[in-house]
Amino acid sequence: MTNAPTDDRNPWAVFLIFLRLGLTSFGGPVAHLGYFREEFVSRRRWLSESSYADLVALCQFLPGPASSQVGMALGLSRSGYAGALAAWAGFTLPSACALILFALSLSGFGGVIAPGALHGLKVVAVAVVAQAVWGMARNLCPDPLRVTIMAIAACVVLMVPSAWAQVGVIAAAGIAGLVLFKPAQAAVHEPLAIRVGHRAGVVLLTVFFGLLLGLPVLAQLVPSRAVAMFDAFYRAGSLVFGGGHVVLPLLQAAVVPTGWVSNEAFLAGYGATQAVPGPLFTFAAFLGAAMNNTPTGWAGGLICLVAIFAPSFLLVAGALPFWEKLRRSVHTQAALLGVNAAVVGLLLAALYQPVWTSAIHRPADFGLALVALVALMFWKLPPWAVVVASGVIGWGLSLV
């Protein structure tokens, strides 16, 4: 689709768009994908529903934070490497800066946001994800066969709650699509304007694996805390499928037993991370800023932040050129019909666990979620306004 205004191809414009999302995108990675869909598919029309689903499917296959990877890919398609950097910076820096400030002032920063307001933000995530599931299901599951794939995918990932189960479901759905669907050669597809060539893709993937294998050796040879920190956080960003909360055990093993960060500070930072918008991987910025020895503060936070997100950029930019070529294949199109239905199933499962189960505890919560959903789908209010209003209402309900 090409209906978006041309001025949003400027990296600065991309940064500002993602900065607004970074300031208002509460609710975790699944909600972030809902915000992205509303902003870039429904409103700005940067890409089609099917292309967006393809992009989400690719990022689900890759290790790292899927929502941030989708953002990087959108920026890359819009404004090249500078656009990818702008998208990442805009979406990531608000929460990263807030968490670094929290690390620098643990004594007074933790009580700024009331628990009731935080609960309201969890509730609005239910509405955001429900809107995304409904919109994607209407477009990507239009027949009984794909609805069945969606339902099976949701049931499997709910019964087997692991990142590997999600990857397995997507792979199985791709095989099912290859067997069950026979798309025509001229199936409609609106590809992303990928600005990375195949040779550059090979170079980027080589750099990814080279750093993954070489940084541990460098950390042993060079007695530098900064190198050791970069190595630990780069590995965490490289080896975690599913993103989000899955990275926490790896980070704790990297920073608590080594004495870099106390367990109390680790838990305090984890709690603060739930109170800020943007990706959960920005927890790395808090840990870097809370280090007991140098580099710490802003320097430590930025080192750890760049290290944990670097694998995501290398993998997304390196894989996208090959993904687009595969996407034009009739066989790949057939597989993706199944994969797209499974992606909707994953979002449906996530709508229940953890989004619904962590937010809806009483009738008032359900009522707030319903009002937020109506505001988003029928009143067409901007998501950030619904988020802010839900936080205020959640705070008010906690006083009743």
N, C-alpha and C positions, 0 to 999 in steps of 0.2 A: 504494500500500500504506500502511496506517496502523497497522501492528503495533508500531511503535517506541514507547518510553515518551514520555509527554508532556513530561517535564522537559527533554528534549534540544531543545526549541524555544526555550529561553532562550539569548540570545547568548553568555552566559558558558559554558554547557554546550557550545555549538557551538565556542567557542574552545578549550576543553579537549580536545574530541575531535580537532580538527585540530592542536592542539599535540602530541598524542601521535604523530599521523601525521608532523608536521614533524620530530619527533625521531628517527623510525625509518624513514622512507621513502627508502631508498637505491635507486639503480639508474636514475635518469633518468625522463623523462616517461612512457614506456610502462609502466615498473614502477609509477609513481605511479598511473596509471589502474587497474592491477591491484589495488593497495592500496585505492583508493577503491571499486572494485567489491566487494571482499571485505567492506569495512567498511559500506558504505551500501546495497548491494543484497542481499548474502547475509546479513549479520549484523543490521544495524539495520532493514533493509527500509524505508528512506526512499522508495525508488522501485523500479519494476520493471526487469527486465533490458532490456526494449525501450526504456523511457524513458531509462535510462542510456545505451544505445547512441545514441539520438537526440541526447542532450546532448553526447556525445563527437563525434558527426558535426557538430553545429553548431559546436563549438569548433575542430574541424579546419578548418572553412571560414574562421574568423576569424583575423586575424593575432594573434600573441602566443603565450604559453606555454599550450598546450592543457590541461595538467593543472591549472595554477593557475586557469584559467578555469572548468574543471569544478568545482573546489572552491568558487570564488566563487558559481557558480550554485547549488550545493547549499546553501550557507549562506544565499543569498538566498531560496531556496524554503522553507527551514526557519524563518528568523527575520528576514526582511526585509533592509533595507539594513544594519542592525546585524549581522545574521547573516553577510552577505557580507563585511563588514569583519572580523568575528571569524574567519571561516574563512581569509581571506587572512592575517591576522596570525598565527594559530596555525600555519599551514603554512609561513609564510615566515620568521618572526623567528628561529627557532633557527639556521638556516644563515646568515642575514644577520648576526646577532650574532657568530657564530663567525668569519665572514669579516672583519668589521670589526676584531675583536680580532687576527686574523692580520695585517691591514694595519698595525695599530698596533705589532706586535711581530714583524716579519719575521725577526728574528735567531734566535728560539728556538721559534716555534710550528709550524714546518713539519714537524718530525720526531715529532710526538706519535703519529700513527697509522702503524704499521708497514706497509710495502708488502704483506706477505703478508695482513694483515687487510683492506687495501683490495681485494686480489684476491678474497678470500672474499666481500666485499660485492658485487663484480661477478658472481660465480658465483650468489649467491642471487637476483639479479635475473633470471637465466634461469628459475629455478623460479617466481618470481612472475609473470612474463609468460606462461610456459607454462600456469600455472593459469588465468590470465585468458583466454587464447586457447581453452583447452578448454571452460571454462564458457560463454563467449559463443558459441562455435561450436555447442554442443549446443542452445542456445536460439534462435539467430538464423539458423542454417544447417541447418534440419531436412530439407531436400529436395535432390535432386540439382542442381536449377537454382541454388539459392542457394550450394551448395557450389562449383559451377562459377564463379560470380561471385567468391566468396572466393578461389579458386585463381588466377583470372586477375588479380585485383587484386594479390595477393601477387607474382605473377611480374612484372607491369608495374613496380611500384615498386622491385623488386629490380634490374631491368634498367635502369631510369631513376631513379637515386637522387637525387631533388630534391623540394623542398617543393611546387613547382608540379605535379609528376607526381602527388603525393598528392591535391592538390585536383582535378586532372583526372580521376583515377580515381574519386573520390567523385562528381563531377558525371556522369561517364559511367555509373556504376552507378545513379545516380538516374534517368537517362534510360532505361536498360535496365529498371529496375523499373517505370517508368511504362508501358512497352510490354508487358512480359511478365506482370505480376501484376494481378489484378483482385480486390482485397479488397472485402469486403462493407461497406456503409455503417456497420454497427454493429461494426466491428472493435474489439477490446478495446484500450483505451489508458488508462493511468493517468497523467494529466498532473502535472507539477510544480505545486506551489501557488505560482504566480508572483505576487509582490507588487508588480509594476510595471505600471501602466496604459499604454495606447497613447500617451497624451499625454506621460507621463513618458519613455517610450521614445524618442519623437521628440526631446525635449529633450536626453536623454543622448547620442544620436547626433549632434545638432547641436553639443553641447559638444565631443565627440570631434573632429569635423572642424574646428571653430573653433580648438581648441588646435593641431591639426596644421598648420593654415595660418597661425595668428596668432603662435605662439611664435617662429618664425624672424624675423618682422618685429620682435617685441618685443626679441629678443636683439640685433638690429642697433640699435634705438633706445635701449636701456638698457644702459649699459656695466657689466653686473653678471655676475660669474663664476657666481653661483647661477642666474641666468636662463639663461645659456648652457649650463650643465650640465643644467638641467631640459629645455631644448629638445632637446639632443643625445640624452638618454636617453629622452625621450618619443617622439621619432621612431624610435629603435631598437625600442621596444616596439610601435610602430604599424605598421611596415612589414615585419616579419619574419613570414613564413608558415612554420609548422613548429616554431617556438620552439627552445629548447635551443641546441645548438651553432651553429645557423644565425645567431644573433645576434652571435657572436664577431667576424666580420669588420667588421660595422658598428661595434661598440664599439671595436675597435682603431683603426679609421679616425677615430673621434671623439676618442679620448683620447691616442693615442701621437704622431701627427704634430703635434698642438697643443702637446705638451710637458706636458700635464696629468699623465700617468703615464708612467714610463719603460717601455720594452719589456720589460726584465728583470722589473720589478714586475708588469707585465701577465701575463707567462707564469707567474710564481710564483703569482699569484692564481688563474689558471686551473687550475693543478695543485691548489691547495688546495680549489677548488670541487668537484673530483671526490671529495674526502674527506668531504664533509658531506652530510647528507640534504637533502631539499627540492628546490625548483626551481633549475635552473641560472641563471635570471635573477637570483638573488641575488648573482651575480658583480658586478652593478652596485653593491651595497653595498660590496664590497671596493674597487672602482675609486674610488668617491666618497670613501672613507676614506683612500685612498692618494694623493690629489691632492697635487701639489707646492705648491700655493698654496691659500689659504682660498677657500671653505669646505672643510675637510678633516675627518678624524676622524669622530666620530659624526654631526656635522651634515652633512658631505658625503655620508657613507654613506646617511643617511636621505633626503636630497634625491634622490639618484640612484635609490634603491630605490623611492620613491613615484613618481618620474617614469616609470620603465620599466614599472611595473605599472598606472599610471593608465589607459592605453588599454584594457587588458584589462577592467577594471571597467566602463568606459563602454560598450564594445562588447557585453559579455555582458548587462549590465542593459538596454541599449537594444534589443538584438536579441531577447531572450527573449519579450517579449509577442507579437511578430509570428510568431515561430517556433511558439509554442503554437497560434495560430490556424491556421497552415498545417498543423500536424501533424494537426488534426482533419479536414482535407479528404481525401476518398477518393483523389484523384489524388496528393496528397502522401504518403498512407499507402503507395500503390503504389510511389512513388519511394523511400520510406524502406525498404521491404523490400529493395530492391537496395542502398541506401546502407549499411544495417546489415550486410549480408553483406560489402560492401567494407571496412567498418571492421574486421571480423574479419580480412580479408585483410591490411590494413595492419599490424595487430598481429602476425599470423603472419610477415610479412616482417621486421618489427622484431625478432621473436624470433631470427631468424637474423642479421640485420645491422641494428644493431651489437651487440645483446645477446650472442648466442652467440659471434660471431667475436671479440669483445673479451674474453671470459671463459673459454671452453673451449679450452685449449691442450694438455692432457695428460689421460690417463685419470683421474687423481685429481680433476681439475676436474669431469669428467663425473660421477664418483661422488658428489662433494659436491652437485652440482646435483640429482642423482636423489634423494639422501637429503632434501634440502630440499623437493623437490616432494612426496615422500611425507609429510613432516612437515606440509606445508600442506594437502594434499588429503585425506589419510586419517587422520592422527593429529590433525588439526584444531588444531594448535598456533597460538598467535597469531603473526602475521607478525613483530612486533618481536622475539619470542624467537628465531624462526628466523634473522632477520637477525643478531642478536648472536652466536648460536651459529656461524653460517657465518663471521663475521669472526674468531672465536676459532679455528675449525678451519683457516681459511685461513692464519692466522698460524702455527699449529702445523705445517701442511704445508710452509710455507716454510723451516722449521728442519730438515726431514728431508733 
